[in-house]
Amino acid sequence: MTMQSRPDFGRVADATLSNADQVARSIGSDILSGVFAPGSKLPSEAEMLARFGVSRTVLREAFKTLTAKGLIVARTRVGTTVLDSVHWNFFDADILAWKVAQGLDVDFIRDVAAIRMAIEPAAAAAAAEQATPEDIAILRGCLSRMAEATSSASDFAHADLDFHKAVGYASGNVLMRSLAAVIETALLASFRLSSPVREAEVHEESVQGHTRIVDLIEAGDGAGAAQAMRAIITHGLDRLERASAPRKRKTTK
């Protein structure tokens, strides 16, 4: 592999990140995309220093970051090796952000949905027991924002994300409360991709589905709220899979 002689941080440098973080992001993204495959060795330290134009201290700090995230391991007289993906911590905010930046594939979309299906219905059920009037007001505020977002996929996605975070908060369970924050980047990207604002009927259906969750939480119907949450996750996954499916080319006879 030919290493570049000028600094290369994979994309435009982010002024909010340190040099070590930028190097870690670039190498981490290369690992996630398969440029550096599991089991392969990273280029030598000299090559990496030439590529990024940073000090040895900065490069080693970046390697420490990637090691902590389960992406690489360094061994004496062996070098630095990319670990198998089973070791990668996809609950790490940086790894999720790097993955999302490369685009959401169908398998990853389904993995995110499976995690949500395991946790969010239980959070909705718990919220039916624990939610305060203030929690309900916050949820209904999110519904209003979703209903008003008829032309902006980004506005709808942020309101949708805030809704699901609010359900987790209303559950009273600190772990459920943290889940949406942990996978926030992936959720926001998936909500944008599956945004219903492009179709008025689908938009209305989504708002009504979320409204049903709040109504059942407010009524104290845990089982109903859980089922309504499962329906919303399934509805979103269906839209994501349709959006991700390759379009068939029309054939001319």
Phi, psi and omega in degrees: 000131181276124181268143182277147183272345180259160178303135181221105181259022174083324177202181182306131183299140179264116184297342181277350181257147174288165177302319180297319179294321179294319178294317179299319180297316182295313180293318179300318178296321177296324179292314181296327182275352178095001175301317171250103186282154175306135181091344180275161178264142175290155175304161183298163179301319180299318179294319180294320179297321178292322182294313188266342179065037180241173179282163177298325179297317180296315181298317181292327175295320178296319179296324177298319179298313181293327177295316181295333180273001177081017183270328183222165173217137180253131179232139179300134179064006177246320183107190181260122186247143175282127181281160175297151185298342178296340181268349184287134182268092182284358172271000175282131185300322180293314181298319177298317180296318179295320180295314182296322181299335180274353180106146182268115175274163186299319181298318180292321177302316180292325178296316179298317180297322180295320177295317179297319182295331181283333188249313191293323175299322177294323177295319179296319179296318179293323180297328179297336179265329191254342189299137177265166175305325178294320177300316180297320179297320178295316179298318180290331174296320177296320178299318180298318179294321178296318181294325182282339183276077184264352182228347183247113178296325180292316179297317180295318182297318179293321178293321178297314179299315180298325178300309184291328174293323180292325176297316178300318179295318182292342180293336182079358181263119186296328180286316176298323180298327184275340188302309183298324178294324181294316183255026185303317182298316180291320179297314182297319179295319181290323178295322178294317182294326184259016186306132180273002187292344181287341181229120185302318182294318180291322177300312180297320180297320179293315179298317179296322179296319178290325178297321179299322178300312182295317180302318182286324175297314181296328180280354180077019181266089183297313181296318179294319179296320179296317180294320179296324177293318178300320180295320180292318179297318178297318179300316179293319179297319178301317180294320180297317181294323177293320180292330183271346183292136178296137180281137179281136179281142177286136180260142179260134181271000000 
